[in-house]
Amino acid sequence: MNISEKQAKEIAVGLGALAAGFFLKKIMEKGYEGVFDKEPPNAVKDEDINWLHVIGWSVITGFTATMLKVGIKRMGGKYLD
């Protein structure tokens, strides 16, 4: 199976976007721990959970990661043509 240069670039941009999203999430988790002095609400282990924190965390991380991925794919897409 031959992969064209354009396909290889598309794969590289996609993988770069995924990696950037992963690292952004890790950075945001450390920031949350620094501000609230506890782990972010990624997994609900307690019955006593602050749902406002869960909803806020979900919205902020989802929005930020998505915007980063879209931005990387857009910028990478400019170089694919």
C-alpha positions in Angstrom: 0.0 0.0 0.0 1.5 3.3 -1.1 0.8 6.4 0.9 1.1 9.7 -1.0 3.0 12.6 0.4 -0.3 14.5 0.9 -1.8 11.5 2.9 1.3 11.3 5.0 1.0 15.0 5.8 -2.7 14.6 6.7 -1.8 11.8 9.0 0.9 13.8 10.6 -1.4 16.8 11.2 -4.0 14.6 12.7 -1.6 12.9 15.0 -0.1 16.3 16.0 -3.6 17.5 16.9 -4.2 14.5 19.0 -0.9 14.8 20.8 -1.4 18.5 21.4 -4.9 17.8 22.9 -3.4 15.1 25.2 -0.6 17.5 26.5 -3.1 20.4 26.8 -5.3 18.2 29.0 -2.3 17.2 31.2 -1.4 20.9 31.6 -5.0 21.8 32.5 -5.1 19.0 35.1 -2.0 20.4 36.8 -3.5 23.9 36.7 -6.7 22.6 38.3 -4.8 20.8 41.0 -2.9 24.0 41.7 -6.0 26.1 42.0 -8.3 23.7 43.9 -5.7 21.6 45.6 -7.3 18.4 44.5 -7.6 16.2 41.4 -9.9 17.4 38.6 -13.2 15.7 38.4 -12.3 13.2 35.6 -13.8 10.2 37.3 -16.6 10.3 39.7 -15.4 8.2 42.6 -17.2 10.0 45.4 -20.9 10.3 46.0 -20.1 13.7 47.4 -19.1 15.5 44.2 -19.4 19.2 43.3 -21.4 18.9 40.1 -20.7 22.6 39.3 -17.0 21.7 39.1 -17.7 18.6 37.0 -19.8 20.6 34.5 -17.4 23.5 34.5 -14.4 21.2 34.0 -16.1 19.3 31.2 -17.1 22.5 29.3 -13.7 24.2 29.7 -11.5 21.2 28.8 -13.8 20.1 25.9 -13.9 23.6 24.4 -10.2 24.2 24.8 -9.1 20.9 23.5 -11.4 21.1 20.5 -10.3 24.6 19.6 -6.7 23.5 19.8 -7.3 20.5 17.6 -9.3 22.5 15.0 -6.6 25.2 15.0 -3.8 22.8 14.4 -5.8 21.0 11.6 -6.6 24.3 10.0 -3.0 25.6 10.1 -1.7 22.2 8.9 -4.3 22.1 6.2 -2.9 25.3 4.7 0.4 23.4 4.1 -1.3 20.4 2.5 -2.5 22.1 -0.6 
